[in-house]
């Protein structure tokens, strides 16, 4: 039946018609994980018992007709979403044995919708990384080429969905951590507007940038998950209480497309981008033009400053957010500390990996008295300028298209010794986080048998429009339907 | 010595009277089992986020209005980063730029008893830390996070204070404001009202301020005065001996009455303040401020003047009223309804209800008495229906026996009437039994009256000696 290929809608139909039970579906994907994940390392933990319990419950609901659309469908959560009594490591030794006492809002909402939480996916340590090589639990491989990185930090989620080890996964995006791995793995990944999805229970990296969202096989699948997790949460003061979040309706029709203008920022294609990738993106843009959309060149100046501004702001917030891991209350504690200072120093020295320590140091430095104005304040100014540039652009256009990343998936180990090059792989995604805008990455072609992703950025809280235009493209093309050969069988 | 002048500024930490914590739903009640009142948010569990308690904002605004401060239309929270085991997140959510209250002032009486204005720099909201309990016996430190996240208002004065006495006056004034307005319970033993003092000395004609030291955590009016006085003398002696004051934090040792160095400026933390990204700015509009202002009672200072001018109360009586707004509300109501002179009425109150409250540590609402009932009781006393002593008896009556207040008064009146009859017969008996003393009295030995009164009181202990004396005179003069 090739269940692994099925969309969420198709799976829901199978469950509803009782052609398959949730228990069977869960077993099916757990078996795929057992069969394939040794090649990928995309999961940190599998919740077999818990998943089976949830599946039994789902089957009862389905039997009594009290099920929701998503009831009984498995999902994998990035291992920074707190899951009650299930290990949540954040990819770090620091939290290797940490059992959260509560569910993150995103997890709770999906549990309440009846989804089966089958496992927790690998990730860069504390979501700091663009290749999933900073995880304490080992590198994750890209299903399209096992020598390549899956991207990061939601590398485990992307790798797992790309190999069809689960129908869909949650991710989080601070500077590109949903979109870049989605692009590298040939998937669709939505980074919602800052404030659309509750951050409660999502272990913080950089609070003013972090946003949870779905990584899936299509815009349609992402829309279903996004609809379930979005909305105001009284536990998160930064979630938006003013927006009336409506159900996403895929209602963009042929006759509307000529009213829509797509902006192409010329600066995004001027330098640093792989030429082949540029060509593929322009082919996709050409297709949109052929569909009848209006294409307009726009300017988004200063986007080059977004990387330094991002690394200052994110590291500053991280240095404070990660202070709580001190060996006193939870998480890793060094052996036999001789005094308080020793407890602090060794716990953090032994518990954190190199990338995390680096960012804590950058952030601590940027906030120190005497440097604050020069670094942190200046980064905030750049952030404001970037936001204003986007605001101006959205007065002229409805969407902005850009590459998701300047290259396709690179080799494992290729950029681990060159931090700057690694950081530059997020050059098109970080401005979106700094501005707090929503954006999606969709697959639009291949270069050397590796997927190429295109980013569609929309105005604040326009996720529904973004999902619509992405869906429109996916209805007309089949780039999103390709599955890596090695995993394209039962 | 006299050409030295001391310059003092106070930072007062006031625990706000809210049911729940400033950023979580856990209770702020004092004295619970350790760590029973610490939620996941208070513990700083990964992924938790703060949610601001609106009541804390209201209390801070009330304080700002009470000191004529400026309420910030836009106020932000910042993170103050430092590592300490009883600070669960290893940062404290506080305010740096854009505190909720800026500026303001109050008036105190200075050492010469002249009114002096003390300016207030700012008042900002922050969360309290937990407590570390060091145990020598167990050779370890225990952490209680029940207090973590309790809302505090830190009130920072300008360095306008010139003596320890002024500092205490200022502190008492602030205490009076926050307790009267129910912004805080002001309980100093439980740490609801604590104070740090910045102290420096300079020669009178010096324009520049001297180097200051900061005295930490002084928790009573008495110790504030002692600690500051010690510190002033220490600094003067140091300078006069050719030394130099260094900027440092010092701890006051209550037992030895000295201050001890805790850490110097060089060792001080760089707190790396930055705006807390988890909390959006607090936007406060005029309407909100006006609503709060309209709901506020008269301030203690205005109230004091009113009690002096309109009701001619004594200072001692006024202090009792300003210490507790529940009492002041009660008495205000009684004064409105009763024709009895306020001073007298207050005395009735103090010798009965207030005495019981203090003795048994009760609140006004525990007394279960309405102003109307109290009016009836004291007018019954004034009309001599019942005795003054009966007030206390009525107040002491167990709740179950209380019927309507009229009935109770009737009961006491009847008892009193019976007493009167009894006393009259006692007096007759004493006079008949002691003809020699009657003779003496007639000769002009009026002192002998005491003897008669004493004899009567032997058998009527609760009666009023004055009334008995009057009655005896009446009878003897007619014999």
Interface residues (C-beta under 8 A of the other chain):
Chain A: X80 X81 X82 X88 X90 X95 X98 X100 X101 X102 X104 X199 X200 X201 X202 X203 X204 X206 X207 X208 X234 X235 X236 X237 X238 X316 X317 X319 X320 X323 X324 X326 X328 X329 X330 X340 X344 X364 X367 X368 X369 X372 X376
Chain B: X40 X43 X44 X45 X46 X47 X48 X49 X50 X51 X52 X79 X81 X83 X85 X88 X89 X90 X91 X143 X270 X272 X273 X274 X277 X278 X279 X280
